[in-house]
Amino acid sequence: MTIDLSSKDPNWWRQAVIYQVYPRSFGDADGDGLGDLNGITERLTHLSGLGVDALWLSPFYPSELADGGYDVADYRDVDPRLGTLDDFDAMVAEAHRLGLKVIVDLVPNHSSHRHVWFQEALAAGPGSAARDRYVFRDGRGAHGELPPTDWQSVFGGSAWRRVADGQWYLHLFTPEQPDFNWGNEEVRADFRTTLRFWSDRGVDGFRVDVAHALAKDLAEPLRDLGAPELSGEEALAEFAPGTHPFFDRDEVHEIYRDWRKVFDSYRPPRMAVAEAWVPSAARRALYARPEELGQAFNFAYLLAGWDAAELRGVIVDSLAGAREAGASATWVLSNHDVVRHTSRLMLPPGTDENAWLLSGGNAPAVDTAAGLRRARAATLLMLALPGSSYVYQGEELGLPEVADLPFEVLQDPVWEQTGRVRKGRDGCRVPLPWTRTGPSYGFGAGGAWLPQPESFAQYAVEAQDGTEGSTLELYRTALKLRRKLLEGETLTWSDGAPDGVLDFVRHDGWRCVANLSAAAVPLPAGEVLVSSGPLEDGLLGPDTTVWLG
């Protein structure tokens, strides 16, 4: 199935608002407690009414859910619990009818251990062509009983797992996620086929999972990190740029230059965005070059504290890096891997987020009203910046992190793989509330795969729809204005802003002022277009952002 979108703007993604859908938690059409593709299709009018430009689907492929769907057993099919390829086609067609683009998650670093290739590799034995598609090595020690290197899994423990014949395979994440060998041409060719498969079905772009990990130094002897207590990403700073054994190696860019030929064979070209956890804006910009993926997620912005000076520095560096790469900047506040920003932005600097989650969100306690006020201000600030904004499902409702999920319901493999030391990411993946009542607050006709707190009733779409001052209506207003106002990819900082205030001007003089301080400041002159909170007596209160005409 080939869909020609040649009449559309090929650069739509440069200034887009892209809404991340975590399929298992968005909408459940068949009432089995697990979100599905038809549940997404039924709710697409929510996204078009919100004013976003595209939806990004987290993995919906066949998977045993060893890592929330990021363990893919078949890259060119739909998990039967979520629907069929026909359901996918119907969803894409409805999205396009509503003017929404569709981006799918691609997971090229590793497959599921249930993938037919990995099963072939296990059966074929050492030295086989089937094993060369993955990273198999003999162990160290007198009898090969020790892992080949000291490399650690991102989720905890060794990154190597031994198989029955004595060899070990590499898994930078869970043991159920064996890493591909991207030095193998068969692997490269198969992913080119996958890119074309989804592009031919009308997909407009790809989000590339762990984009920085594909290229690995597999020359013998394999190198130890020398710091086994660190995962590779944490140890990046110990290596010269581009030389880490398996993260952010210079050779990875050859892969994406090859992919760009596939993307550019379509009209319009398919877009892509890299999930690349790298140590600097300069390294991130390499993935975002026009001859590679075109965009890369800006995690420095997500990780920045609620501090005006720190955020300004990140914004300046990010815009400069994007401009150098010929890309547009990206901004994100939350996603399926981090504590929701409504809660996170209220945690004191230096807080151990895992310890906070283990406490059920009680140490320290978070003022939810203050957290929502700060989150709304952060949203208006983000949406005023040049480039693309990525919004995680439920942000538009002001959902907080569900920090008090009981240990017995946790699904994230991080919990077990770390010996029940790290609670994991389930608290940001709890299914969305659509109605004030019902067994799953409108998520589906039955329950939900993760329990929803009673407080979700007040955040439900039904509770906020048409309600003046609600977070949902704030998003709708801001996104509608953004489409009218946002032009160009530059900003000019205003002189003389008070301490703790971010103040910049966009084209035609429209202005964003964000007060991140603890005291009210004078509100600059201008027509108030939208405000994240109440304005009184000519003052801009703490944790409040305003757009001025």
Sequence and secondary structure as in RCSB ss.txt:
>XXXX:A:sequence
MTIDLSSKDPNWWRQAVIYQVYPRSFGDADGDGLGDLNGITERLTHLSGLGVDALWLSPFYPSELADGGYDVADY
RDVDPRLGTLDDFDAMVAEAHRLGLKVIVDLVPNHSSHRHVWFQEALAAGPGSAARDRYVFRDGRGAHGELPPTD
WQSVFGGSAWRRVADGQWYLHLFTPEQPDFNWGNEEVRADFRTTLRFWSDRGVDGFRVDVAHALAKDLAEPLRDL
GAPELSGEEALAEFAPGTHPFFDRDEVHEIYRDWRKVFDSYRPPRMAVAEAWVPSAARRALYARPEELGQAFNFA
YLLAGWDAAELRGVIVDSLAGAREAGASATWVLSNHDVVRHTSRLMLPPGTDENAWLLSGGNAPAVDTAAGLRRA
RAATLLMLALPGSSYVYQGEELGLPEVADLPFEVLQDPVWEQTGRVRKGRDGCRVPLPWTRTGPSYGFGAGGAWL
PQPESFAQYAVEAQDGTEGSTLELYRTALKLRRKLLEGETLTWSDGAPDGVLDFVRHDGWRCVANLSAAAVPLPA
GEVLVSSGPLEDGLLGPDTTVWLG
>XXXX:A:secstr
     TTS TTGGGG EEEEE GGGT  SSSSSS  HHHHHHTHHHHHHHT SEEEE   SS   TTTT S S T
TS  TTT  HHHHHHHHHHHHHTT EEEEEE  SB  TTSHHHHHHHHH TT TTGGGB EE  BSTTS B SS 
 B TTSSBSEEE TTS EEE SS TTS BB TT HHHHHHHHHHHHHHHHTT  EEEETTTTSS     SS    
S TTS HHHHGGGS TT SSSSS TTHHHHHHHHHHHHTTSSS  EEEE    SSHHHHHHHTSTTTTEEE  HH
HHH  S HHHHHHHHHHHHHHHHHHT   EEES  TTS  HHHHTTS TT  HHHHHHTTSBTTB  HHHHHHHH
HHHHHHHHHSSSEEEEETTGGGT    TT  GGG   HHHHHTTS S  SGGG S    SSSSTTTTS SS  SS
   TTHHHHSHHHHTT TT HHHHHHHHHHHHHHH  SS  EE TT  TTEEEEE GGG EEEEE SSS EE  S
S EEEESS  BTTEE TTEEEEE 
